[in-house]
Amino acid sequence: MVQENEIIGLLLGVGILIFILANRSRLVNLPAVRILLASYYILLAAWVLTVLEGFFWGQAINLVEHVCYALSAVLIAVWCWRLCSWKEVE
């Protein structure tokens, strides 16, 4: 069964994806942006899986969803660590 808040979260995530794609040329200036974007894409995949688990393969999709959440969190932590140790090139 799909809950309304899951669908709203997915729609907000897709809206952010559109924003990212529209502003990709500006985002490349961020340090370690590939790690940050990879984390977001994996988080978005988890939100998609949250909705899909309501339709079929509930247990298996739920496991993959939570693995995506964990991997996204690890990538955000790595990005934060890299951001703190990043030195601007002069």
The first five atom37 places (N, CA, C, CB, O) and aatype in JSON, in Angstrom:
{
  "aatype": [12, 19, 5, 6, 2, 6, 9, 9, 7, 10, 10, 10, 7, 19, 7, 9, 10, 9, 13, 9, 10, 0, 2, 1, 15, 1, 10, 19, 2, 10, 14, 0, 19, 1, 9, 10, 10, 0, 15, 18, 18, 9, 10, 10, 0, 0, 17, 19, 10, 16, 19, 10, 6, 7, 13, 13, 17, 7, 5, 0, 9, 2, 10, 19, 6, 8, 19, 4, 18, 0, 10, 15, 0, 19, 10, 9, 0, 19, 17, 4, 17, 1, 10, 4, 15, 17, 11, 6, 19, 6],
  "atom_mask": [
    [1, 1, 1, 1, 1],
    [1, 1, 1, 1, 1],
    [1, 1, 1, 1, 1],
    [1, 1, 1, 1, 1],
    [1, 1, 1, 1, 1],
    [1, 1, 1, 1, 1],
    [1, 1, 1, 1, 1],
    [1, 1, 1, 1, 1],
    [1, 1, 1, 0, 1],
    [1, 1, 1, 1, 1],
    [1, 1, 1, 1, 1],
    [1, 1, 1, 1, 1],
    [1, 1, 1, 0, 1],
    [1, 1, 1, 1, 1],
    [1, 1, 1, 0, 1],
    [1, 1, 1, 1, 1],
    [1, 1, 1, 1, 1],
    [1, 1, 1, 1, 1],
    [1, 1, 1, 1, 1],
    [1, 1, 1, 1, 1],
    [1, 1, 1, 1, 1],
    [1, 1, 1, 1, 1],
    [1, 1, 1, 1, 1],
    [1, 1, 1, 1, 1],
    [1, 1, 1, 1, 1],
    [1, 1, 1, 1, 1],
    [1, 1, 1, 1, 1],
    [1, 1, 1, 1, 1],
    [1, 1, 1, 1, 1],
    [1, 1, 1, 1, 1],
    [1, 1, 1, 1, 1],
    [1, 1, 1, 1, 1],
    [1, 1, 1, 1, 1],
    [1, 1, 1, 1, 1],
    [1, 1, 1, 1, 1],
    [1, 1, 1, 1, 1],
    [1, 1, 1, 1, 1],
    [1, 1, 1, 1, 1],
    [1, 1, 1, 1, 1],
    [1, 1, 1, 1, 1],
    [1, 1, 1, 1, 1],
    [1, 1, 1, 1, 1],
    [1, 1, 1, 1, 1],
    [1, 1, 1, 1, 1],
    [1, 1, 1, 1, 1],
    [1, 1, 1, 1, 1],
    [1, 1, 1, 1, 1],
    [1, 1, 1, 1, 1],
    [1, 1, 1, 1, 1],
    [1, 1, 1, 1, 1],
    [1, 1, 1, 1, 1],
    [1, 1, 1, 1, 1],
    [1, 1, 1, 1, 1],
    [1, 1, 1, 0, 1],
    [1, 1, 1, 1, 1],
    [1, 1, 1, 1, 1],
    [1, 1, 1, 1, 1],
    [1, 1, 1, 0, 1],
    [1, 1, 1, 1, 1],
    [1, 1, 1, 1, 1],
    [1, 1, 1, 1, 1],
    [1, 1, 1, 1, 1],
    [1, 1, 1, 1, 1],
    [1, 1, 1, 1, 1],
    [1, 1, 1, 1, 1],
    [1, 1, 1, 1, 1],
    [1, 1, 1, 1, 1],
    [1, 1, 1, 1, 1],
    [1, 1, 1, 1, 1],
    [1, 1, 1, 1, 1],
    [1, 1, 1, 1, 1],
    [1, 1, 1, 1, 1],
    [1, 1, 1, 1, 1],
    [1, 1, 1, 1, 1],
    [1, 1, 1, 1, 1],
    [1, 1, 1, 1, 1],
    [1, 1, 1, 1, 1],
    [1, 1, 1, 1, 1],
    [1, 1, 1, 1, 1],
    [1, 1, 1, 1, 1],
    [1, 1, 1, 1, 1],
    [1, 1, 1, 1, 1],
    [1, 1, 1, 1, 1],
    [1, 1, 1, 1, 1],
    [1, 1, 1, 1, 1],
    [1, 1, 1, 1, 1],
    [1, 1, 1, 1, 1],
    [1, 1, 1, 1, 1],
    [1, 1, 1, 1, 1],
    [1, 1, 1, 1, 1]
  ],
  "atom_positions": [
    [[0.83, -1.18, 0.0], [0.0, 0.0, 0.0], [0.88, 1.25, 0.0], [-0.95, -0.01, 1.21], [1.79, 1.37, 0.82]],
    [[0.63, 2.13, -0.89], [1.42, 3.35, -1.02], [0.76, 4.45, -0.19], [1.55, 3.79, -2.51], [-0.45, 4.65, -0.25]],
    [[1.58, 5.15, 0.58], [1.07, 6.25, 1.4], [1.28, 7.56, 0.67], [1.75, 6.28, 2.79], [2.17, 7.7, -0.17]],
    [[0.44, 8.52, 1.01], [0.48, 9.81, 0.32], [1.81, 10.53, 0.55], [-0.66, 10.7, 0.79], [2.35, 11.15, -0.37]],
    [[2.33, 10.44, 1.76], [3.59, 11.15, 2.05], [4.76, 10.59, 1.24], [3.92, 11.06, 3.53], [5.7, 11.32, 0.94]],
    [[4.71, 9.32, 0.88], [5.76, 8.73, 0.05], [5.7, 9.3, -1.37], [5.62, 7.19, 0.02], [6.73, 9.59, -1.97]],
    [[4.51, 9.47, -1.88], [4.35, 10.03, -3.22], [4.76, 11.5, -3.24], [2.9, 9.88, -3.71], [5.42, 11.95, -4.18]],
    [[4.37, 12.24, -2.21], [4.76, 13.65, -2.12], [6.27, 13.78, -2.02], [4.08, 14.33, -0.92], [6.86, 14.65, -2.66]],
    [[6.9, 12.93, -1.22], [8.36, 12.95, -1.11], [9.02, 12.66, -2.44], [0.0, 0.0, 0.0], [10.02, 13.3, -2.79]],
    [[8.49, 11.7, -3.17], [9.04, 11.38, -4.49], [8.86, 12.55, -5.45], [8.37, 10.13, -5.07], [9.78, 12.87, -6.21]],
    [[7.71, 13.19, -5.44], [7.49, 14.34, -6.32], [8.43, 15.49, -5.98], [6.03, 14.81, -6.23], [8.96, 16.14, -6.88]],
    [[8.65, 15.73, -4.71], [9.61, 16.77, -4.31], [11.03, 16.39, -4.77], [9.59, 16.97, -2.78], [11.79, 17.25, -5.22]],
    [[11.37, 15.12, -4.65], [12.67, 14.65, -5.11], [12.86, 14.81, -6.59], [0.0, 0.0, 0.0], [13.95, 15.18, -7.04]],
    [[11.83, 14.55, -7.37], [11.9, 14.74, -8.82], [12.03, 16.23, -9.14], [10.65, 14.15, -9.51], [12.75, 16.6, -10.08]],
    [[11.35, 17.08, -8.37], [11.5, 18.52, -8.56], [12.93, 18.97, -8.32], [0.0, 0.0, 0.0], [13.45, 19.81, -9.05]],
    [[13.56, 18.42, -7.3], [14.96, 18.75, -7.03], [15.85, 18.23, -8.15], [15.41, 18.16, -5.67], [16.82, 18.89, -8.53]],
    [[15.53, 17.05, -8.68], [16.3, 16.52, -9.8], [16.22, 17.44, -11.0], [15.79, 15.12, -10.18], [17.22, 17.68, -11.67]],
    [[15.04, 17.97, -11.28], [14.89, 18.92, -12.38], [15.73, 20.15, -12.14], [13.41, 19.31, -12.57], [16.38, 20.66, -13.05]],
    [[15.73, 20.64, -10.9], [16.56, 21.79, -10.54], [18.05, 21.49, -10.75], [16.3, 22.19, -9.07], [18.79, 22.32, -11.28]],
    [[18.47, 20.3, -10.34], [19.88, 19.9, -10.5], [20.24, 19.87, -11.99], [20.14, 18.52, -9.85], [21.29, 20.38, -12.39]],
    [[19.39, 19.27, -12.79], [19.68, 19.16, -14.22], [19.69, 20.53, -14.89], [18.67, 18.25, -14.9], [20.48, 20.77, -15.8]],
    [[18.82, 21.43, -14.45], [18.76, 22.77, -15.05], [19.96, 23.62, -14.65], [17.48, 23.47, -14.64], [20.34, 24.53, -15.39]],
    [[20.55, 23.35, -13.5], [21.66, 24.15, -12.99], [22.97, 23.37, -12.92], [21.32, 24.68, -11.61], [23.86, 23.71, -12.15]],
    [[23.07, 22.35, -13.72], [24.26, 21.49, -13.67], [25.55, 22.28, -13.95], [24.12, 20.35, -14.68], [26.59, 21.99, -13.36]],
    [[25.49, 23.25, -14.85], [26.69, 24.01, -15.18], [27.2, 24.82, -13.99], [26.42, 24.93, -16.36], [28.4, 25.06, -13.87]],
    [[26.31, 25.24, -13.12], [26.72, 25.96, -11.91], [27.21, 25.02, -10.82], [25.57, 26.8, -11.39], [28.1, 25.38, -10.05]],
    [[26.63, 23.84, -10.76], [26.97, 22.91, -9.7], [28.36, 22.32, -9.85], [25.97, 21.8, -9.66], [28.95, 21.86, -8.87]],
    [[28.91, 22.33, -11.06], [30.23, 21.75, -11.26], [31.31, 22.52, -10.51], [30.57, 21.71, -12.75], [32.43, 22.02, -10.36]],
    [[31.0, 23.72, -10.05], [31.97, 24.5, -9.29], [32.09, 24.06, -7.84], [31.61, 25.96, -9.35], [33.02, 24.48, -7.14]],
    [[31.18, 23.24, -7.37], [31.26, 22.75, -6.0], [32.38, 21.72, -5.88], [29.9, 22.13, -5.56], [32.61, 20.94, -6.81]],
    [[33.07, 21.71, -4.76], [34.1, 20.69, -4.59], [33.48, 19.3, -4.43], [34.98, 21.02, -3.37], [32.47, 19.13, -3.75]],
    [[34.08, 18.33, -5.05], [33.65, 16.92, -5.0], [32.18, 16.78, -5.33], [33.93, 16.33, -3.61], [31.45, 16.04, -4.66]],
    [[31.74, 17.48, -6.36], [30.32, 17.49, -6.7], [29.83, 16.12, -7.16], [30.05, 18.52, -7.79], [28.65, 15.8, -6.98]],
    [[30.69, 15.32, -7.73], [30.27, 13.99, -8.18], [29.81, 13.12, -7.02], [31.4, 13.29, -8.93], [28.84, 12.37, -7.15]],
    [[30.49, 13.22, -5.9], [30.09, 12.45, -4.73], [28.74, 12.95, -4.21], [31.16, 12.55, -3.62], [27.87, 12.15, -3.87]],
    [[28.57, 14.25, -4.17], [27.31, 14.84, -3.7], [26.15, 14.43, -4.6], [27.42, 16.37, -3.65], [25.1, 14.02, -4.11]],
    [[26.34, 14.52, -5.91], [25.28, 14.15, -6.84], [24.99, 12.65, -6.81], [25.65, 14.57, -8.26], [23.83, 12.24, -6.91]],
    [[26.02, 11.85, -6.67], [25.81, 10.4, -6.56], [24.97, 10.08, -5.33], [27.16, 9.64, -6.5], [24.08, 9.23, -5.37]],
    [[25.26, 10.77, -4.24], [24.48, 10.57, -3.02], [23.02, 10.94, -3.25], [25.06, 11.4, -1.88], [22.12, 10.23, -2.8]],
    [[22.78, 12.04, -3.94], [21.4, 12.45, -4.2], [20.69, 11.46, -5.12], [21.36, 13.85, -4.8], [19.53, 11.12, -4.89]],
    [[21.36, 11.01, -6.16], [20.74, 10.09, -7.1], [20.37, 8.77, -6.39], [21.69, 9.81, -8.28], [19.32, 8.2, -6.66]],
    [[21.23, 8.32, -5.5], [20.93, 7.1, -4.75], [19.76, 7.34, -3.79], [22.17, 6.62, -3.97], [18.92, 6.46, -3.61]],
    [[19.72, 8.52, -3.18], [18.59, 8.86, -2.31], [17.29, 8.91, -3.11], [18.84, 10.21, -1.61], [16.26, 8.43, -2.63]],
    [[17.34, 9.48, -4.3], [16.16, 9.52, -5.16], [15.73, 8.1, -5.54], [16.45, 10.35, -6.42], [14.53, 7.82, -5.6]],
    [[16.68, 7.24, -5.8], [16.35, 5.84, -6.1], [15.65, 5.18, -4.91], [17.62, 5.04, -6.47], [14.72, 4.4, -5.09]],
    [[16.1, 5.51, -3.71], [15.45, 4.97, -2.51], [14.01, 5.45, -2.41], [16.22, 5.37, -1.25], [13.12, 4.68, -2.03]],
    [[13.76, 6.71, -2.76], [12.38, 7.23, -2.73], [11.52, 6.55, -3.77], [12.37, 8.75, -2.95], [10.34, 6.27, -3.52]],
    [[12.08, 6.26, -4.94], [11.34, 5.53, -5.97], [11.03, 4.12, -5.46], [12.15, 5.47, -7.3], [9.91, 3.63, -5.63]],
    [[12.0, 3.49, -4.84], [11.79, 2.14, -4.32], [10.75, 2.13, -3.2], [13.1, 1.56, -3.81], [10.02, 1.15, -3.05]],
    [[10.68, 3.2, -2.43], [9.67, 3.29, -1.38], [8.27, 3.2, -1.97], [9.82, 4.6, -0.59], [7.4, 2.53, -1.42]],
    [[8.06, 3.86, -3.08], [6.75, 3.81, -3.73], [6.54, 2.44, -4.39], [6.62, 4.95, -4.78], [5.45, 1.88, -4.3]],
    [[7.57, 1.92, -5.03], [7.42, 0.64, -5.74], [7.15, -0.53, -4.81], [8.66, 0.36, -6.53], [6.47, -1.48, -5.2]],
    [[7.67, -0.47, -3.59], [7.48, -1.6, -2.68], [6.01, -1.78, -2.3], [8.32, -1.41, -1.43], [5.62, -2.85, -1.85]],
    [[5.2, -0.74, -2.49], [3.78, -0.87, -2.23], [3.04, -1.67, -3.28], [0.0, 0.0, 0.0], [1.9, -2.07, -3.06]],
    [[3.67, -1.9, -4.43], [3.02, -2.61, -5.52], [3.47, -4.06, -5.66], [3.27, -1.89, -6.81], [2.64, -4.93, -5.92]],
    [[4.75, -4.34, -5.5], [5.22, -5.71, -5.67], [6.56, -5.9, -4.97], [5.35, -6.06, -7.16], [7.26, -4.94, -4.67]],
    [[6.91, -7.15, -4.71], [8.17, -7.56, -4.08], [8.51, -6.72, -2.85], [9.31, -7.48, -5.09], [9.63, -6.22, -2.74]],
    [[7.57, -6.57, -1.96], [7.72, -5.69, -0.8], [8.99, -5.89, -0.01], [0.0, 0.0, 0.0], [9.71, -4.93, 0.25]],
    [[9.28, -7.12, 0.39], [10.44, -7.39, 1.24], [11.76, -7.11, 0.52], [10.42, -8.84, 1.7], [12.65, -6.47, 1.08]],
    [[11.88, -7.58, -0.71], [13.14, -7.41, -1.45], [13.39, -5.93, -1.76], [13.11, -8.23, -2.75], [14.51, -5.44, -1.59]],
    [[12.37, -5.25, -2.21], [12.54, -3.83, -2.54], [12.82, -3.02, -1.29], [11.29, -3.28, -3.26], [13.59, -2.06, -1.32]],
    [[12.19, -3.4, -0.17], [12.44, -2.71, 1.09], [13.9, -2.83, 1.5], [11.53, -3.27, 2.19], [14.5, -1.87, 1.99]],
    [[14.48, -4.01, 1.31], [15.89, -4.21, 1.63], [16.78, -3.32, 0.77], [16.28, -5.69, 1.45], [17.68, -2.66, 1.28]],
    [[16.54, -3.31, -0.54], [17.34, -2.49, -1.45], [17.16, -1.01, -1.12], [16.95, -2.77, -2.92], [18.11, -0.23, -1.18]],
    [[15.93, -0.62, -0.77], [15.66, 0.77, -0.4], [16.53, 1.2, 0.79], [14.17, 0.94, -0.05], [17.14, 2.26, 0.77]],
    [[16.57, 0.36, 1.82], [17.35, 0.72, 3.0], [18.86, 0.68, 2.74], [17.01, -0.21, 4.15], [19.61, 1.43, 3.36]],
    [[19.29, -0.18, 1.84], [20.7, -0.17, 1.44], [21.02, 1.14, 0.73], [21.02, -1.39, 0.51], [22.09, 1.72, 0.93]],
    [[20.08, 1.61, -0.09], [20.27, 2.9, -0.78], [20.36, 4.04, 0.22], [19.11, 3.16, -1.77], [21.2, 4.93, 0.08]],
    [[19.5, 4.03, 1.24], [19.56, 5.08, 2.27], [20.92, 5.06, 2.97], [18.43, 4.88, 3.32], [21.53, 6.12, 3.18]],
    [[21.4, 3.88, 3.31], [22.69, 3.77, 3.99], [23.83, 4.24, 3.09], [22.93, 2.32, 4.44], [24.71, 4.98, 3.54]],
    [[23.82, 3.82, 1.84], [24.88, 4.22, 0.91], [24.85, 5.72, 0.67], [24.73, 3.47, -0.41], [25.9, 6.36, 0.58]],
    [[23.67, 6.29, 0.55], [23.55, 7.74, 0.37], [24.12, 8.48, 1.58], [22.08, 8.14, 0.15], [24.81, 9.48, 1.43]],
    [[23.84, 7.98, 2.77], [24.36, 8.62, 3.99], [25.88, 8.53, 4.05], [23.74, 7.96, 5.23], [26.54, 9.48, 4.46]],
    [[26.44, 7.39, 3.65], [27.89, 7.24, 3.64], [28.51, 8.21, 2.63], [28.28, 5.77, 3.29], [29.53, 8.85, 2.92]],
    [[27.91, 8.33, 1.46], [28.44, 9.26, 0.46], [28.35, 10.71, 0.92], [27.7, 9.09, -0.86], [29.26, 11.5, 0.66]],
    [[27.28, 11.08, 1.61], [27.18, 12.43, 2.15], [28.27, 12.66, 3.19], [25.78, 12.68, 2.77], [28.88, 13.73, 3.23]],
    [[28.52, 11.66, 4.03], [29.59, 11.78, 5.03], [30.95, 11.94, 4.36], [29.59, 10.56, 5.96], [31.77, 12.74, 4.8]],
    [[31.19, 11.18, 3.3], [32.46, 11.29, 2.56], [32.56, 12.67, 1.93], [32.57, 10.19, 1.47], [33.62, 13.29, 1.95]],
    [[31.46, 13.16, 1.37], [31.47, 14.49, 0.76], [31.77, 15.56, 1.81], [30.13, 14.79, 0.08], [32.56, 16.47, 1.56]],
    [[31.15, 15.46, 2.97], [31.41, 16.43, 4.04], [32.87, 16.37, 4.48], [30.49, 16.15, 5.25], [33.49, 17.41, 4.73]],
    [[33.42, 15.16, 4.58], [34.82, 15.02, 4.97], [35.73, 15.64, 3.91], [35.18, 13.53, 5.18], [36.68, 16.34, 4.25]],
    [[35.44, 15.37, 2.65], [36.24, 15.95, 1.57], [36.09, 17.47, 1.52], [35.84, 15.33, 0.23], [37.05, 18.18, 1.22]],
    [[34.9, 17.96, 1.81], [34.65, 19.39, 1.81], [35.48, 20.08, 2.91], [33.16, 19.68, 2.01], [36.03, 21.16, 2.69]],
    [[35.56, 19.45, 4.07], [36.34, 20.03, 5.17], [37.84, 20.01, 4.9], [36.05, 19.28, 6.47], [38.57, 20.87, 5.38]],
    [[38.29, 19.05, 4.12], [39.72, 18.96, 3.83], [40.08, 19.59, 2.49], [40.18, 17.52, 3.85], [41.24, 19.53, 2.08]],
    [[39.11, 20.18, 1.81], [39.32, 20.77, 0.48], [40.0, 22.12, 0.62], [37.99, 20.92, -0.28], [39.63, 22.93, 1.47]],
    [[41.0, 22.35, -0.21], [41.7, 23.62, -0.23], [41.54, 24.21, -1.61], [43.2, 23.45, 0.14], [41.77, 23.55, -2.62]],
    [[41.16, 25.45, -1.64], [40.94, 26.13, -2.92], [42.27, 26.34, -3.62], [40.23, 27.48, -2.72], [43.24, 26.78, -3.01]],
    [[42.31, 26.03, -4.9], [43.51, 26.21, -5.71], [43.58, 27.68, -6.12], [43.49, 25.26, -6.96], [42.62, 28.25, -6.63]],
    [[44.73, 28.27, -5.91], [44.9, 29.69, -6.24], [45.58, 29.85, -7.58], [45.7, 30.41, -5.17], [45.8, 30.97, -8.02]]
  ]
}
